[in-house]
Amino acid sequence: MSYPLLDRLEAPGDVRNLPVAELPQLCEEIRSFLIESVSNTGGHLASNLGVVELTVALHHTLDLPQDKILFDVGHQCYTHKLLTGRRAGFAALRQLEGISGFPSPAESEYDTFVAGHGSAALSAAIGIARAKKLKNEPGRVVVIVGDGAFTGGMVYEGMNNIALLNNLVVILNDNKMSIGKNVGMIANYLTKLRTDPAYFHAKARMETVLGCIPLVGQGLVRLLQNGKQLIRRWLYHSTMFEQMGFQYIGPVDGHDVAGLCRLFENMKEQFAPLFIHVVTQKGKGLKPAEDNPGEFHNVSAFDLDHLTNPELSPEDSFSVCFGRKLARLGKDEPRLCAITAAMKYGTGLQYFKHRFADRFFDVGMAEQHAVTFAAGLASQGLLPVVAIYSTFFQRAYDQIIHDVVLMRLPVLFAVDRAGFVPGDGETHQGIYDVAFFAQAGIPVYAPANYQELEYWLEELVKNPDGPRAIRYPRGKEIYPLAALGCSGKALDLLPAPRRQGKADLLLISYGAMTEEILSAAETLRADGMAVDCCKLTRLFPLPEPELLPLVRQYKAILLAEDTIAAGGIGRQVAALLQGAGWRGQYVPLAANNIDLPHATVQQMRAVQGLDAASILEMVHLMMPDGEGTP
């Protein structure tokens, strides 16, 4: 496909050399490029298609990197990356050694701040803008915040601290609001009037002059401001932002790139923090994404000529298995409630919502509220299940401890996307949940296949003895783990085909990582080494009565887990072995929470030294004679 204008943009800042009249064509070329590129690699599509014109206009008018752009959430940064010299990297988007799907300061000086979680970028932008003030640095700080992020409380905490930051611009990317024709015409007219430079300067001078009139000056200023606020409240409810100290502009057409350029140019001499309300269409330019933006939010590679029906249910996965089972349990347990944080489809809770809409709650990007809300339900005798991705549960750590654990409330935490998560890189890895749930004294279960997930989910729902957690990976179960079935036990010594006598070596793991110890054991057995494998299902508290007699039989033990070492199960097993007086050789392998690339799960395991090949290498170091004697 030909991209005449895009091909001319070879270096960051080149877009500023294009005349405004050519920008609409550039936007169409960018949109076509993104659709073609993401169809080959996968990635966040709908959100990026919606902010093309907005991003182009900002790059055309700002002076980067002196000016700063932040994104909330960062997955809408693809056009920004295109315009900052990273077009070639899109061939390996979100792949090992390729560019990240999120802003990454390590990748480019034009990426101001890491932004993988919602509702946080405004606070970072305020800090950067304040730092510019303290250091007397020129430049403005622009933060693009999606309307979904405004369901998270951190946005409002930030807005409460924007006083005197006339170098801060907050852009609300509103892809949900629809403006009626009559109100829209008036709003558009007033927006053009208020963003005219003459009006802008006159307003500042008038308020300064009136404010200096003795006795009545400040009263006149307040009278004029109150009158305008009444009109704006009737038109588009802007009063809240103005009361927090912003100069409110909008609503503005987010796909009129020339109008956006004019707006940003006129607003360069701001006297207060700006709040610009931009209305966009998520998925713009790809009809299926426009019709069903949620289904095209984060996509795998797809065939542009044979798009699947977005209304169809996703493929079988742990999330779907969980959602369907919870919906079945909801039929027999009227106290059961389901809560999620803007991830209804991602967590499989659409099945529960369809059957029990009055007991389903999507609270938006508000994980802290989700957990405390669940605590409130549980305190009144209900049985809430909070289904959130592992990486987002981190945001509610205090609420888990203070609002659930202290009162031993029966809240069940369903931890989706546990362990390594492909593509999204360091901001989305589910490697911390085992440590923080265990530190809070919450029992943690890690099923390795669908049968175990269904069995333990039912057990935990039917036995609501305080808080508890069940974690499971993204994607489908794999055959070697599905073939293990479900024993209903806290741990299992797995079958050992081709046994070569009594084993001196025991390999331990849990959940999806069990695949790697099984693979390593198969290779070792084929080479003539006797080795056993143990799979934990209850991670915390460790099943000591079953585990201790088992491990005492071995001279060497290796435990592999795709969670962080500090606070992980490996160190808990080490303490157990030491306390029991075991004197064999023990090696725990765990994730490094610094080196987390965007890659496939298998590639991340290899990078972290947690794949079967790495386990084999460690075993040979532990047992150099290869005969089971450490």
N, C-alpha and C positions, 0 to 999 in steps of 0.2 A: 504494500500500500504506500502511496506517495504522501509525503508530509513536507510540502515546500517551505512553509514558514518554520515549522519545528526543526527542520534540518539546518536552518540558519542559526539556531540558538546553540552554540557550541560551548559557551562558558557562562558561569553565573553572571547575571546582570545584563546579558544580551537582550532580554525581552524589553528593557527600557529603551532600546534603540528603535523599536518598532513604532510606527504611528498608531494612534488609538484606532484609526479606521480599519487597521488590519487585525486587531485583536479578536473580533468575533470569529474570523477564519481560523486564527491560531487556536482558539478554544475548541472549535470543532475538530481540528487535527489532534489536539491533546486527548479529547474524548474518544476519538476513534483509536488512537494509539493505546489508551488504557484498556479499552474493551478487547482489542486484539492481544495485547500483552498479557493481561490477567487471564484471558481464556486459555493461554498456554501454561501459565505458572500457578494459577490460583492466587487468591488474595482478597483484600477488602475492595469490593467493586462499587456497590451502590453509593456508599458514603463519598467516595472519591469523585464519582461522576457528578455529584451534586455541588461540589465546591470548585469546579474548574474556573469559572469566570471570577469568582471571589479571589481565588489564589492568584490568578493572572493579574488582576487589577492591583492587588497588594504588591506584587513583584514589580509592576510597572511604575508604581509611585513611591515605594520605599527605597531606602538606600541600605541594602543589606551588605555585610553583616552588622553595620553600625546600628541600624534599626534591627529589631528582633521580632521574629514570628514564633509563637507557641501554638500548639494544637491540643484541643481537648474534645475527643480522644485522638491520639496521635495517628490512628490508622487512616485519617483523611489527608495525609501528607504527600500522596503520590505526585500530584501536580507540582508541589513545592520541590520535590526531589528531581523531577524532570527539568525544572527551570534553574536548578543549581548544579548542572553538569553531570547528572548521574543517569542519563538515558540508557547508556550501554549496560548498566547494572540491572536493568529491569529484566533482562534475559534470565537472571538467576535470582529474581525477587524472592525473599524469605527462604532462600536455600543456602546451604553451607558455602561460605566464601562469597556469597552474593550480598546485595544490599538488604537492609532491614525493612520490614513493612511499617516500622514506626520511626519517629525521629530518633537519631542517634548522634550525639555530639562527638563520639569517637569516630564516626563515619565522615562527618563534614562540619566545618565551622558554621555553616548555615543552619544546622539543626541546634536550636538553642538549648533544648531540655528534653530528657527522656519523658515520654508521655504514653504509657500503655494502659493506665487506669483512668477512669473518668472522674470528672469533678475536681481534679487537682491542679490543672494548668493555671487557673486564675491566681491561685495563691503563689505559685512559682513566678508568674508574670509580675505580680505586685512586688515580690522580693527583688526581682531584676530591675524593675522601674525605680524602686527606692534606692537600690545600689547605684544606679546611674545618677540619681540626685545627689547622693552622698559623695560620689566621686567627681561630680561636675562633668559628667560625660554627656555628649550630645546623643540624639537618637531617641526614637519612640519604641515602645514595647506593645506589640499587637498580639492579642490572644483570641483565637477562634474557638468558641465554646458551643458545642451542639446543644440543642434544646433538651435532649435526654440527660445531659450532665446537670441541668438545673433541677433534676429530681434528687440530686445528692446535696447534702447539707454543707459540704465544704465550700461550694460556690458562694453561698450566702455568708459564710464565715469570712471569706476573702473580700466580698463586696463591702463588708463592714469596716474594712481597713484601707480604703482607697483615697483617703483625704489628701488633697493638694497634689495628687499625682497627675499633673497635666501632660505627662509623657506616656500615659497609659491609654490604650484603646481596647475595649472589649467588644468583640463582634459576636452577637448571638446568631448562630447559624440555625435558623428555624425552618426545618423541613416538614413541619406538621401543620402550621397555621394556614387557614385559607381565609382570604380577605374578601368580603363582599364587594361588589362593583361600586356601589355608591360610597361606602366608607373608604374603599381603596382609593378612589379618585381624590377625595378630600385629603386623605393622609398623604398621598403622593404629592399633591400640590403644596401642602404645608411642609413636607420634607424638603422639596426643592427650594421653597422660600427660606426655611431655616438654615439650609446649607449654603446659601448664596454668601460669598465672602463679604459683601456689603452689609447684609443683615448680621452676619457673625460679628464683625467689628463694631457695628452700631450697637448691638446688644451689650457687648462688653463695656463700651464707653458709656452707654446710658445707665447701666447698673452702677458703674463707678461714680458717675456724676450725681445721680439721684441719691446714692448712699452717703454722699458728703453733705447733703442739705441738713442743717441742724434740726433736731427734734423730729422732723417728719420724713427725712430721707429714707431711712431703713423701712419705715412703714409703707412708703410708696413702692419700694422694690418688692416687698412681700406681697402687696396687693396685686401688682402686675403678675408676679410669679404664680400666685394662687389662682388668678383668673385663667392663665394658660394651662395650669394643671387640671382645672375642672374640664376644659375642652379636651385635653389629651386623655384624661381618664375615660371620658365618654367615647372617644375615638378608638384608642388602642391601649389603654391600661398601662401607660408608661410611668405613672406617678411613683411607683415603688422605686424604680431605678433613680429617679431624680431626687427622691427623698434620701437616698443613700449617698448622694453627692455626685452623680453622673450628669453629664449633659446627654440627654436621650435624643437619638436620631432614628427615624424609621416609622413604619416598616419600609424597607428598601427592596427592590427587585434584585435578587441575588444572581440573576442570569443576564442582566444588562451590564455588560462589561464596560462599555463607555460611560454609563451613568455611575458605576462604581468608581472608575478612575477619576471622574470629575468630583465625586464626593470626597474621596481620600485626598485629592489635591487641595480641595477647599478647606479641609479640616486640619491642614498641617500646623496652623497656628492656633492650637487649642488652649483654652484658659482653664479647663477642668478635665477630669477623666471623661472620656467619651464612651458611650454605650450605643453601639450601632446595631439595630435590629434588621437582619438580612433574611429574607424569605427565599428558600431554595427548594428544589424538587430532588429528593433522593433518587438516585438511579437514572437521572436525566440522560437521554440519548440512547437508552437501551430499553425498549418497550416492556419486556418481561420484568426488568428491574424497576421500572417506574410503577408497574402494576403491583409488584410484590417485593418492595425493597428489603424486607426482612429476610426473604429467601436468598437474596443476592448480596447480603451483608458481607459474609466471608465465605468465598466459594472455592471449590477445588477447580482444577483445570476443566474446561467444558468445551463442547463443540458448538461454535456459533451457528452452524447450519442445522443443528438438531438439539435445540435447547429442551431440557426436561421440563415437565409441568411443575411449576413451583408449588402447586397445591398438594402434590403427592407427599406422603410421609417420608421422612429421611430413611436411609438404609438402617438395618438393624445395628444397634450400638448399645453400649452399656447404659447410655442416657435413656434410650427408648425402652430398654428392658426395665430400668428403674421406674420410668414413668408409667408404663403399663401395669406393672406389679402394684405400684402405689395406688393406682386407680381401682384395681381389684380389691385391695385392702380397704379402701374407703367405703366400699359397699357395706361391709360388715362392721366397720368401726365409725360410727357417726361423729366421734370426737376428733377424728383425724383431719388436719388442715395442712395445706401445702403453701409454701411461701417461696418466692424467688425474687431476684433483683434484676429485672429487665432481661431475663434469660428464660422465658417460658419455653420456647422451642428448643433452645440449647440444652436445657436440663430434662427435656421430655415431659414437662408438666402439662402440656396441652391436653393430654389424655385425662388427667385429673380434673382440669378446668372444664372440659367438655361434659363430664359427668356430675361434677360437684362445684358449680361456679360460685356458690355462696361460701364455699370453704377454701377457695383458691385466692391468693393475694400476690399480685406483682407490684412491688413497692418502688420500682424504678431503681436507678443507680444509687441505692441507699442501703448498703449492706449493714451498716451500723443499726439503722432503724429496723431492718429485717430481723436481726437477732433479738433486739430488745422487744420488738413487737411480738415475736414468738414467745419470749419470756412472759409477756403479759398474758397471752393466750394460755400458756401452760399453767400460770398461777391461778387460773380460773377453771382448771380441770380439763382443758382441751389438750390434744396431742399434736403439736405442730411439728412439721418436717420442713427444715430450711434447706433448700437445694440451691447451691451456689458453686461456681467454679472454685477450685482450690486457691488459685491466685487471688481471687477477690475476697475469700474468707479472711485473708490477712488484714483487710481493712476493718474488721469487726473484732479484733483480738480483745480489746478492753471489754466490749459488751459480752463476749463469750464468758470471760472470767467474772466480771462484776455483776452482770444481770442474769446469768444462767447458772453458773457454777456455785456461787455463794449460797443460793437457795436450793441447789440440787433439783432444778426444774427439769421436767421430762421433755426436753427439746432434742429432737433427732437431727443431726447435721449430716446432710447428704452431700458429700464432697466430690463433685464432678471434676473431670480433667485432672485427676491426681497423677503425680509423677511427671514425666517429661511430656511436653506438649509440642507438636511439630509446627514449624513455620513462624510462630509469633516471637520467638526469641526470649531474651532475658526477662521481659516484663510479665510473661504469662506462664511461667513454669510452676507446676504444682508440687514443689519440693519442700515446703515448710510446714504443711498441715500436720503431719505426724508429730513433729516436735512440739508445736504449740498446743495441740490438743492433749498430748501426753503430759506436758508441763502443767496443764490446768487440771490434770487428773481425770480426763474424760476417756472412757473406753473407746478404742479405735479398732475397727474391723476392715479388712482388705480382701474382699472376694477376688478370685482370679478368673472366674468365668460367670456366665449368666445364672447357672444353677445355684452357685454360692451366693450371688447377689440377691436372687429372689428369696432363698432360704433365710439368709441373715437379715434381710430387710423385714421379712415377716416376723422373725424372732424379736427384733428390736422394737417393732411397732407394738407387738403383743406384750412385751415386757418393758414398760416404760419406767425403768428404775433410774431416774435422774438423767442428766445429759449423756449422749453417746453419739458416736460418729461412724459413718461407713463411707469408705473412699473407693473410687473406681476410676479407671483410666478413660481417656477419650478413645472413641472408635469401637471396633468390633472385638469380640473375643477371637482368639486364634485356636486352631484345632488342637495342638498339643495340650493346651490348658483346658479347653472344653472337654477333652477326653478324660480328664481327671475326675469329672463329676463333682459331687458334693457329699462329703462324709458327715457334715454337721459338727465337726470337731474344731477346736481352736488351733490345732496343728495336725499336720499329716506327714508321716514318713512315706515318701512317694515310692511307687513300685520301681524296682531296679532290674530291668532286663539285662541279660548277659552278665549276671553277677559273677565275680571272680573271687569267691571266698569272702571272708569277713573284711569289711571296709574299715580303714583307719581314718578316712577323710569324709567329712560331712559338709555338704554345701547347703546353705540356708538362704531363703529369700521369701518374698511375699508378693501378692498381686501380680501385675503384668511382668515384673522382673523375674518371676519364676521361670519364664520362657528361657532366660539366659542360663540359669544353672542347669536346667534340663538338657540344653544343647551342649553345654560344657561337659556334663556328666556322660553324655552319649559318646563324645569323642574320647574321653578318658577311658571309658570301658572298652571301646573299640581298640585302644592301645594296650589293654590288659590291666588297667588299674582298677581296683575295687573302690567304688565311691557311692555314697548314699546322698539323697536329696531330701530336705525337709522344707515344707511350705507352711508358713505361719498364716493364719487367717485372723486370729485376734492378736493384734500387735501390742496393745496396752490395755490392761496390765498383761505382761508376759504370762503365758500359761505355765508357770513354774512347775507345778506337780507333774506335768507331762514332759516339759522340756528338759529339766535337770537330769532325770534318769536316762534320757535319750543321749544327751551330749556327752555324758560321762563315758560312754562306750567308745569314743573316738579320740585319736591322738592329735588330730588337726581339724580345725573348723574354719570355714570361710563363709562370711555372710555378705551378700550383695543387696543393696537397696538404692532405689532412685529418689532418695530424699537426702537432705543435708546430714552431714555426719554429726554436727553438734545437736544434741538432743534427740538424735535418731535412734532407731532400734538397735543398730550395731553396737552403740556404746552401752545401751541398757543390757544387752546380752553379755557384753564384756564384764560389766559390774556383777551380773548374776554368776558368771563363771568364776570370777575372782572370789566372790563371797562364798562360793561352794567349795573352794579349795582345788579347783581343776587346774592342772599344770601343763596342759598341752599347748599347741601353737594355734593362736587365734588371729585371723586377719579380717577386719571389717572393711568393706569397700562401700563408699557412698558418694553422693554428688558433691561437686565443688560449686558452691553458690556464687562464684565469681565468673567462671568460664562457662557461660551458657549461650551457645550460638543459636541462630535461627537455622534450623535444619530438620531432617526427619528424626523420628524417635531413635531409629537404629544408629544414625550418625551421631546423635547426642550421646548415646550409650558408649559408642566407640571413643568419642572425644573425652568422655569422663572416665574411661577405663572400666566400664561396667558391662560391656558386651561379652559374649561367650569367649571370644578370642582373648580378651584381657583377663578374664577369669582363668583361662587355661594357662596363660603366661604366669599369673600369680601362683597358681597351683604348682607349676614346675619350679618356681623359686622356693616354695615352701617344702617341696618334696623332690629334691634334685635327682634322687635315684630312680624316680618314677615307679617305685614299688610300694608306695604307701607308707614309707617310714620317714617321718620328719627329722 
